[in-house]
Amino acid sequence: MMPIAWVKSYSPSEGKKARIFSTTMGSSQDLENEGFRRLLVNASYWCIGLEDKIEGKSKVDIVGEFKPRKFAFGGFEKELKPDVHAMKAE
């Protein structure tokens, strides 16, 4: 078994103390999950020292249209360019 998320505080010999968050999750389809988005938002707050601002049910809705491609072997699409995913201005 492997953890899906973990945190670490790091104190270098010089410089500022750091808080680090890491996860083994993060595929495009993972971002469809409200709980995973909340984990990322809450971890971001923790990393910058704002854990007192974390609310139990803060809004973590997806902004705009999000249609993730399926994460799978053989799912590669040739000639797919980043601008295909760009949000269109209204």
MMTF fields as JSON, N, C-alpha, C and O atoms, coordinates in Angstrom:
{
  "mmtfVersion": "1.0.0",
  "mmtfProducer": "UNKNOWN",
  "numBonds": 359,
  "numAtoms": 360,
  "numGroups": 90,
  "numChains": 1,
  "numModels": 1,
  "chainsPerModel": [1],
  "groupsPerChain": [90],
  "chainIdList": ["A"],
  "bondAtomList": [4, 2, 8, 6, 12, 10, 16, 14, 20, 18, 24, 22, 28, 26, 32, 30, 36, 34, 40, 38, 44, 42, 48, 46, 52, 50, 56, 54, 60, 58, 64, 62, 68, 66, 72, 70, 76, 74, 80, 78, 84, 82, 88, 86, 92, 90, 96, 94, 100, 98, 104, 102, 108, 106, 112, 110, 116, 114, 120, 118, 124, 122, 128, 126, 132, 130, 136, 134, 140, 138, 144, 142, 148, 146, 152, 150, 156, 154, 160, 158, 164, 162, 168, 166, 172, 170, 176, 174, 180, 178, 184, 182, 188, 186, 192, 190, 196, 194, 200, 198, 204, 202, 208, 206, 212, 210, 216, 214, 220, 218, 224, 222, 228, 226, 232, 230, 236, 234, 240, 238, 244, 242, 248, 246, 252, 250, 256, 254, 260, 258, 264, 262, 268, 266, 272, 270, 276, 274, 280, 278, 284, 282, 288, 286, 292, 290, 296, 294, 300, 298, 304, 302, 308, 306, 312, 310, 316, 314, 320, 318, 324, 322, 328, 326, 332, 330, 336, 334, 340, 338, 344, 342, 348, 346, 352, 350, 356, 354],
  "bondOrderList": [1, 1, 1, 1, 1, 1, 1, 1, 1, 1, 1, 1, 1, 1, 1, 1, 1, 1, 1, 1, 1, 1, 1, 1, 1, 1, 1, 1, 1, 1, 1, 1, 1, 1, 1, 1, 1, 1, 1, 1, 1, 1, 1, 1, 1, 1, 1, 1, 1, 1, 1, 1, 1, 1, 1, 1, 1, 1, 1, 1, 1, 1, 1, 1, 1, 1, 1, 1, 1, 1, 1, 1, 1, 1, 1, 1, 1, 1, 1, 1, 1, 1, 1, 1, 1, 1, 1, 1, 1],
  "groupList": [{"groupName": "MET", "atomNameList": ["N", "CA", "C", "O"], "elementList": ["N", "C", "C", "O"], "formalChargeList": [0, 0, 0, 0], "bondAtomList": [1, 0, 2, 1, 3, 2], "bondOrderList": [1, 1, 2], "singleLetterCode": "M", "chemCompType": "L-PEPTIDE LINKING"}, {"groupName": "PRO", "atomNameList": ["N", "CA", "C", "O"], "elementList": ["N", "C", "C", "O"], "formalChargeList": [0, 0, 0, 0], "bondAtomList": [1, 0, 2, 1, 3, 2], "bondOrderList": [1, 1, 2], "singleLetterCode": "P", "chemCompType": "L-PEPTIDE LINKING"}, {"groupName": "ILE", "atomNameList": ["N", "CA", "C", "O"], "elementList": ["N", "C", "C", "O"], "formalChargeList": [0, 0, 0, 0], "bondAtomList": [1, 0, 2, 1, 3, 2], "bondOrderList": [1, 1, 2], "singleLetterCode": "I", "chemCompType": "L-PEPTIDE LINKING"}, {"groupName": "ALA", "atomNameList": ["N", "CA", "C", "O"], "elementList": ["N", "C", "C", "O"], "formalChargeList": [0, 0, 0, 0], "bondAtomList": [1, 0, 2, 1, 3, 2], "bondOrderList": [1, 1, 2], "singleLetterCode": "A", "chemCompType": "L-PEPTIDE LINKING"}, {"groupName": "TRP", "atomNameList": ["N", "CA", "C", "O"], "elementList": ["N", "C", "C", "O"], "formalChargeList": [0, 0, 0, 0], "bondAtomList": [1, 0, 2, 1, 3, 2], "bondOrderList": [1, 1, 2], "singleLetterCode": "W", "chemCompType": "L-PEPTIDE LINKING"}, {"groupName": "VAL", "atomNameList": ["N", "CA", "C", "O"], "elementList": ["N", "C", "C", "O"], "formalChargeList": [0, 0, 0, 0], "bondAtomList": [1, 0, 2, 1, 3, 2], "bondOrderList": [1, 1, 2], "singleLetterCode": "V", "chemCompType": "L-PEPTIDE LINKING"}, {"groupName": "LYS", "atomNameList": ["N", "CA", "C", "O"], "elementList": ["N", "C", "C", "O"], "formalChargeList": [0, 0, 0, 0], "bondAtomList": [1, 0, 2, 1, 3, 2], "bondOrderList": [1, 1, 2], "singleLetterCode": "K", "chemCompType": "L-PEPTIDE LINKING"}, {"groupName": "SER", "atomNameList": ["N", "CA", "C", "O"], "elementList": ["N", "C", "C", "O"], "formalChargeList": [0, 0, 0, 0], "bondAtomList": [1, 0, 2, 1, 3, 2], "bondOrderList": [1, 1, 2], "singleLetterCode": "S", "chemCompType": "L-PEPTIDE LINKING"}, {"groupName": "TYR", "atomNameList": ["N", "CA", "C", "O"], "elementList": ["N", "C", "C", "O"], "formalChargeList": [0, 0, 0, 0], "bondAtomList": [1, 0, 2, 1, 3, 2], "bondOrderList": [1, 1, 2], "singleLetterCode": "Y", "chemCompType": "L-PEPTIDE LINKING"}, {"groupName": "GLU", "atomNameList": ["N", "CA", "C", "O"], "elementList": ["N", "C", "C", "O"], "formalChargeList": [0, 0, 0, 0], "bondAtomList": [1, 0, 2, 1, 3, 2], "bondOrderList": [1, 1, 2], "singleLetterCode": "E", "chemCompType": "L-PEPTIDE LINKING"}, {"groupName": "GLY", "atomNameList": ["N", "CA", "C", "O"], "elementList": ["N", "C", "C", "O"], "formalChargeList": [0, 0, 0, 0], "bondAtomList": [1, 0, 2, 1, 3, 2], "bondOrderList": [1, 1, 2], "singleLetterCode": "G", "chemCompType": "PEPTIDE LINKING"}, {"groupName": "ARG", "atomNameList": ["N", "CA", "C", "O"], "elementList": ["N", "C", "C", "O"], "formalChargeList": [0, 0, 0, 0], "bondAtomList": [1, 0, 2, 1, 3, 2], "bondOrderList": [1, 1, 2], "singleLetterCode": "R", "chemCompType": "L-PEPTIDE LINKING"}, {"groupName": "PHE", "atomNameList": ["N", "CA", "C", "O"], "elementList": ["N", "C", "C", "O"], "formalChargeList": [0, 0, 0, 0], "bondAtomList": [1, 0, 2, 1, 3, 2], "bondOrderList": [1, 1, 2], "singleLetterCode": "F", "chemCompType": "L-PEPTIDE LINKING"}, {"groupName": "THR", "atomNameList": ["N", "CA", "C", "O"], "elementList": ["N", "C", "C", "O"], "formalChargeList": [0, 0, 0, 0], "bondAtomList": [1, 0, 2, 1, 3, 2], "bondOrderList": [1, 1, 2], "singleLetterCode": "T", "chemCompType": "L-PEPTIDE LINKING"}, {"groupName": "GLN", "atomNameList": ["N", "CA", "C", "O"], "elementList": ["N", "C", "C", "O"], "formalChargeList": [0, 0, 0, 0], "bondAtomList": [1, 0, 2, 1, 3, 2], "bondOrderList": [1, 1, 2], "singleLetterCode": "Q", "chemCompType": "L-PEPTIDE LINKING"}, {"groupName": "ASP", "atomNameList": ["N", "CA", "C", "O"], "elementList": ["N", "C", "C", "O"], "formalChargeList": [0, 0, 0, 0], "bondAtomList": [1, 0, 2, 1, 3, 2], "bondOrderList": [1, 1, 2], "singleLetterCode": "D", "chemCompType": "L-PEPTIDE LINKING"}, {"groupName": "LEU", "atomNameList": ["N", "CA", "C", "O"], "elementList": ["N", "C", "C", "O"], "formalChargeList": [0, 0, 0, 0], "bondAtomList": [1, 0, 2, 1, 3, 2], "bondOrderList": [1, 1, 2], "singleLetterCode": "L", "chemCompType": "L-PEPTIDE LINKING"}, {"groupName": "ASN", "atomNameList": ["N", "CA", "C", "O"], "elementList": ["N", "C", "C", "O"], "formalChargeList": [0, 0, 0, 0], "bondAtomList": [1, 0, 2, 1, 3, 2], "bondOrderList": [1, 1, 2], "singleLetterCode": "N", "chemCompType": "L-PEPTIDE LINKING"}, {"groupName": "CYS", "atomNameList": ["N", "CA", "C", "O"], "elementList": ["N", "C", "C", "O"], "formalChargeList": [0, 0, 0, 0], "bondAtomList": [1, 0, 2, 1, 3, 2], "bondOrderList": [1, 1, 2], "singleLetterCode": "C", "chemCompType": "L-PEPTIDE LINKING"}, {"groupName": "HIS", "atomNameList": ["N", "CA", "C", "O"], "elementList": ["N", "C", "C", "O"], "formalChargeList": [0, 0, 0, 0], "bondAtomList": [1, 0, 2, 1, 3, 2], "bondOrderList": [1, 1, 2], "singleLetterCode": "H", "chemCompType": "L-PEPTIDE LINKING"}],
  "groupTypeList": [0, 0, 1, 2, 3, 4, 5, 6, 7, 8, 7, 1, 7, 9, 10, 6, 6, 3, 11, 2, 12, 7, 13, 13, 0, 10, 7, 7, 14, 15, 16, 9, 17, 9, 10, 12, 11, 11, 16, 16, 5, 17, 3, 7, 8, 4, 18, 2, 10, 16, 9, 15, 6, 2, 9, 10, 6, 7, 6, 5, 15, 2, 5, 10, 9, 12, 6, 1, 11, 6, 12, 3, 12, 10, 10, 12, 9, 6, 9, 16, 6, 1, 15, 5, 19, 3, 0, 6, 3, 9],
  "groupIdList": [1, 2, 3, 4, 5, 6, 7, 8, 9, 10, 11, 12, 13, 14, 15, 16, 17, 18, 19, 20, 21, 22, 23, 24, 25, 26, 27, 28, 29, 30, 31, 32, 33, 34, 35, 36, 37, 38, 39, 40, 41, 42, 43, 44, 45, 46, 47, 48, 49, 50, 51, 52, 53, 54, 55, 56, 57, 58, 59, 60, 61, 62, 63, 64, 65, 66, 67, 68, 69, 70, 71, 72, 73, 74, 75, 76, 77, 78, 79, 80, 81, 82, 83, 84, 85, 86, 87, 88, 89, 90],
  "secStructList": [7, 7, 7, 1, 3, 3, 3, 3, 3, 3, 7, 7, 1, 1, 1, 7, 7, 3, 3, 3, 3, 3, 3, 1, 7, 7, 7, 6, 6, 4, 4, 4, 7, 2, 2, 2, 2, 2, 2, 2, 2, 2, 2, 2, 2, 2, 2, 6, 6, 7, 4, 4, 4, 7, 7, 6, 6, 7, 7, 7, 7, 7, 7, 1, 7, 7, 7, 7, 7, 7, 7, 7, 6, 6, 7, 7, 7, 6, 6, 7, 7, 4, 4, 4, 4, 7, 7, 7, 7, 7],
  "xCoordList": [0.848, 0.0, 0.891, 1.986, 0.382, 1.124, 0.204, -0.967, 0.69, -0.188, -0.553, 0.211, -1.735, -2.13, -1.779, -1.721, -1.545, -1.174, -0.372, -0.609, 0.578, 1.35, 1.888, 1.957, 2.27, 2.809, 4.142, 4.434, 4.939, 6.233, 6.576, 6.367, 7.1, 7.664, 9.166, 9.767, 9.765, 11.186, 11.862, 11.425, 12.909, 13.664, 15.094, 15.923, 15.383, 16.756, 17.707, 17.265, 19.003, 19.973, 19.936, 20.243, 19.566, 19.403, 18.091, 17.661, 17.473, 16.252, 15.0, 15.046, 13.874, 12.572, 12.199, 12.58, 11.454, 10.895, 9.84, 9.126, 9.747, 8.806, 7.831, 8.162, 6.628, 5.626, 5.397, 5.194, 5.431, 5.357, 4.195, 3.978, 3.456, 2.354, 2.642, 3.107, 2.37, 2.544, 1.418, 0.851, 1.109, 0.076, 0.419, 1.073, -0.026, 0.153, -1.029, -1.032, -2.032, -3.205, -2.943, -1.928, -3.845, -3.704, -3.97, -3.632, -4.566, -4.927, -6.091, -6.739, -6.342, -7.434, -8.763, -9.57, -8.996, -10.26, -10.342, -11.439, -9.212, -9.216, -9.799, -10.448, -9.57, -10.054, -11.577, -12.135, -12.245, -13.715, -14.282, -15.44, -13.478, -13.924, -13.849, -12.773, -14.993, -15.045, -14.122, -13.464, -14.068, -13.217, -11.743, -10.997, -11.313, -9.919, -9.609, -8.556, -10.524, -10.323, -10.231, -9.408, -11.061, -11.027, -9.68, -9.111, -9.18, -7.873, -6.794, -5.962, -6.8, -5.796, -5.919, -4.915, -7.148, -7.356, -6.915, -6.189, -7.348, -6.979, -5.473, -4.887, -4.849, -3.399, -2.679, -1.653, -3.208, -2.607, -2.671, -1.697, -3.827, -3.953, -2.933, -2.261, -2.818, -1.893, -0.455, 0.308, -0.085, 1.291, 1.715, 2.886, 0.769, 1.136, 0.779, 0.816, 0.432, 0.213, -1.154, -1.319, -2.131, -3.48, -4.469, -5.648, -3.989, -4.888, -6.067, -7.093, -5.944, -7.07, -8.183, -9.282, -7.919, -8.921, -9.64, -10.569, -9.225, -9.847, -11.228, -11.383, -12.224, -13.599, -13.989, -13.445, -14.904, -15.331, -15.912, -15.694, -16.638, -17.287, -17.09, -18.05, -15.85, -15.593, -15.881, -15.802, -16.208, -16.591, -15.362, -14.375, -15.421, -14.321, -14.829, -14.302, -15.865, -16.452, -15.449, -14.535, -15.624, -14.818, -15.32, -16.525, -14.401, -14.757, -14.663, -13.626, -15.732, -15.743, -16.073, -16.532, -15.834, -16.125, -14.896, -13.773, -15.109, -14.008, -14.442, -15.331, -13.81, -14.107, -12.8, -12.124, -12.444, -11.164, -11.171, -12.19, -10.029, -9.877, -9.657, -9.111, -10.076, -9.919, -8.433, -7.66, -8.056, -6.676, -6.565, -7.074, -5.895, -5.803, -4.661, -4.217, -4.203, -3.218, -3.876, -5.043, -3.158, -3.708, -4.597, -5.253, -4.641, -5.5, -4.831, -5.439, -3.601, -2.857, -3.507, -3.897, -3.617, -4.168, -3.088, -2.63, -2.683, -1.638, -2.101, -3.279, -1.122, -1.325, -2.27, -2.739, -2.561, -3.417, -2.578, -1.548, -3.008, -2.255, -2.906, -4.114, -2.132, -2.663, -3.799, -4.708, -3.768, -4.812, -6.204, -7.205, -6.277, -7.573, -8.264, -9.492, -7.461, -7.99, -8.174, -8.685, -7.77, -7.864, -9.327, -10.182, -9.593, -10.951, -11.223, -10.366, -12.396, -12.781, -13.285, -14.066, -12.841, -13.314, -14.763, -15.182, -15.517, -16.943, -17.145, -18.278],
  "yCoordList": [-1.176, 0.0, 1.236, 1.246, 2.267, 3.512, 4.665, 4.655, 5.648, 6.776, 7.574, 7.626, 8.195, 9.037, 10.494, 11.28, 10.864, 12.245, 12.279, 11.491, 13.199, 13.37, 14.786, 15.493, 15.189, 16.527, 16.406, 15.4, 17.46, 17.495, 18.948, 19.819, 19.193, 20.504, 20.375, 19.395, 21.367, 21.314, 22.565, 23.68, 22.389, 23.521, 23.473, 22.723, 24.277, 24.287, 24.958, 25.648, 24.76, 25.39, 26.913, 27.633, 27.39, 28.828, 29.044, 28.18, 30.17, 30.489, 30.161, 29.796, 30.304, 30.117, 28.645, 27.814, 28.353, 27.02, 26.791, 27.719, 25.579, 25.264, 24.178, 23.307, 24.254, 23.199, 22.603, 23.327, 21.291, 20.617, 19.64, 18.911, 19.634, 18.693, 17.938, 18.524, 16.656, 15.855, 14.832, 14.423, 14.43, 13.421, 12.571, 13.034, 11.326, 10.441, 10.561, 9.968, 11.331, 11.541, 12.751, 13.43, 13.013, 14.213, 14.013, 14.883, 12.894, 12.751, 13.696, 14.199, 13.925, 14.836, 14.376, 15.207, 13.101, 12.592, 12.747, 12.868, 12.745, 12.962, 14.332, 14.493, 15.317, 16.666, 16.791, 17.81, 15.785, 15.787, 15.542, 15.864, 14.981, 14.609, 15.8, 16.356, 16.19, 17.333, 17.143, 18.091, 15.957, 15.684, 15.884, 16.399, 15.482, 15.674, 17.156, 17.634, 17.878, 19.327, 19.998, 20.892, 19.577, 20.138, 19.823, 20.675, 18.608, 18.237, 19.188, 19.657, 19.479, 20.371, 21.795, 22.433, 22.285, 23.644, 23.728, 24.648, 22.776, 22.788, 22.629, 23.265, 21.79, 21.611, 22.901, 23.238, 23.611, 24.89, 25.895, 26.592, 25.957, 26.834, 26.444, 27.309, 25.148, 24.682, 25.041, 25.489, 24.846, 25.101, 26.554, 26.829, 27.478, 28.891, 29.424, 30.63, 28.508, 28.897, 29.491, 30.203, 29.215, 29.743, 28.654, 28.719, 27.657, 26.557, 27.026, 26.348, 28.171, 28.693, 29.216, 29.493, 29.356, 29.82, 28.659, 28.886, 27.435, 26.27, 26.059, 25.94, 26.014, 25.78, 24.349, 23.773, 23.796, 22.422, 22.196, 21.146, 23.158, 22.984, 24.212, 24.714, 24.696, 25.824, 25.402, 24.223, 26.371, 26.105, 25.708, 26.444, 24.566, 24.086, 23.7, 22.792, 24.412, 24.119, 24.351, 25.166, 23.64, 23.849, 25.12, 25.308, 25.98, 27.231, 26.997, 26.562, 27.283, 27.08, 25.643, 24.862, 25.32, 23.981, 23.093, 23.51, 21.881, 20.949, 19.583, 18.959, 19.121, 17.802, 17.022, 17.029, 16.346, 15.63, 14.437, 13.774, 14.195, 13.007, 11.81, 11.943, 10.668, 9.445, 9.127, 9.189, 8.789, 8.419, 6.914, 6.158, 6.472, 5.041, 4.757, 5.635, 3.525, 3.11, 3.173, 2.808, 3.622, 3.728, 4.945, 5.067, 5.854, 7.028, 8.211, 9.273, 8.044, 9.118, 9.494, 8.624, 10.789, 11.267, 12.077, 13.094, 11.628, 12.307, 13.695, 13.932, 14.609, 15.971, 16.813, 17.854, 16.401, 17.189, 18.322, 18.075, 19.542, 20.733, 21.358, 21.211, 22.061, 22.687, 23.663, 23.775, 24.376, 25.374, 24.756, 25.469, 23.449, 22.769, 22.875, 22.868, 22.974, 23.009, 24.426, 24.607, 25.414, 26.805, 27.219, 26.851, 28.004, 28.515, 29.613, 30.457, 29.594, 30.632, 31.865, 31.747, 33.041, 34.29, 34.526, 34.272, 35.016, 35.256, 36.609, 36.993],
  "zCoordList": [0.0, 0.0, 0.0, 0.561, -0.645, -0.757, -0.372, -0.75, 0.361, 0.716, -0.53, -1.494, -0.497, -1.632, -1.394, -2.34, -0.142, 0.162, 1.451, 2.365, 1.514, 2.725, 2.795, 1.79, 4.007, 4.243, 4.97, 5.616, 4.845, 5.537, 5.81, 4.966, 6.984, 7.297, 7.136, 7.575, 6.505, 6.197, 6.721, 6.433, 7.478, 8.027, 7.502, 8.017, 6.473, 5.953, 6.939, 7.858, 6.751, 7.657, 7.519, 8.468, 6.354, 6.129, 5.376, 4.612, 5.588, 4.86, 5.643, 6.818, 4.951, 5.594, 5.717, 4.893, 6.757, 6.955, 5.866, 5.483, 5.381, 4.305, 4.744, 5.548, 4.197, 4.382, 3.0, 2.026, 2.925, 1.631, 1.63, 2.598, 0.538, 0.329, -0.957, -1.935, -0.959, -2.166, -2.25, -1.237, -3.47, -3.682, -4.889, -5.824, -4.862, -6.018, -6.964, -8.043, -6.557, -7.417, -8.311, -8.16, -9.227, -10.045, -11.517, -12.319, -11.904, -13.316, -13.61, -12.692, -14.866, -15.237, -14.647, -14.23, -14.606, -14.074, -12.553, -12.009, -11.868, -10.42, -10.085, -9.052, -10.951, -10.697, -10.793, -10.386, -11.316, -11.338, -9.936, -9.668, -9.056, -7.728, -6.774, -6.554, -6.207, -5.298, -4.095, -3.667, -3.561, -2.405, -2.72, -1.888, -3.921, -4.31, -4.503, -4.081, -5.137, -5.298, -3.928, -3.732, -2.986, -1.632, -0.962, -0.28, -1.157, -0.621, -1.142, -0.367, -2.446, -3.027, -2.49, -2.172, -2.39, -1.873, -0.414, -0.039, 0.41, 1.827, 2.015, 2.891, 1.204, 1.283, 0.907, 1.498, -0.06, -0.457, 0.691, 0.978, 1.339, 2.512, 3.586, 4.147, 3.871, 4.891, 4.532, 5.388, 3.269, 2.833, 3.045, 3.306, 2.934, 3.099, 4.491, 4.733, 5.401, 6.798, 7.085, 8.075, 6.244, 6.458, 6.862, 6.511, 7.598, 7.986, 8.825, 8.873, 9.485, 10.258, 9.357, 9.837, 8.06, 7.093, 6.397, 5.622, 6.665, 6.029, 6.625, 7.84, 5.758, 6.183, 5.818, 4.876, 6.544, 6.294, 4.911, 4.306, 4.416, 3.112, 2.223, 1.638, 2.119, 1.227, -0.217, -0.564, -1.03, -2.416, -3.241, -3.281, -3.886, -4.722, -6.112, -6.754, -6.559, -7.864, -8.983, -8.853, -10.066, -11.265, -11.938, -12.105, -12.319, -12.986, -14.486, -14.988, -15.194, -16.641, -17.0, -16.167, -18.24, -18.759, -18.561, -18.846, -18.075, -17.857, -18.341, -17.761, -19.405, -19.967, -20.042, -21.072, -18.946, -18.944, -19.891, -20.088, -20.457, -21.304, -20.39, -19.295, -20.839, -20.06, -19.897, -20.853, -18.679, -18.364, -18.527, -17.7, -19.602, -19.868, -20.836, -21.575, -20.815, -21.808, -23.171, -23.311, -24.164, -25.511, -25.692, -26.726, -24.717, -24.813, -25.491, -25.625, -25.917, -26.564, -27.896, -28.675, -28.144, -29.41, -30.121, -29.602, -31.306, -32.072, -32.499, -32.766, -32.552, -33.049, -32.191, -32.653, -30.973, -30.083, -29.502, -28.875, -29.703, -29.28, -28.052, -27.863, -27.202, -25.987, -26.246, -25.424, -27.378, -27.63, -27.784, -27.711, -27.995, -28.036, -26.685, -26.602, -25.623, -24.262, -23.725, -22.62, -24.484, -24.015, -23.868, -24.675, -22.802, -22.588, -23.609, -23.87, -24.17, -25.119, -24.376, -23.432, -24.799, -24.187, -24.563, -25.692, -23.592, -23.852, -24.452, -24.741]
}
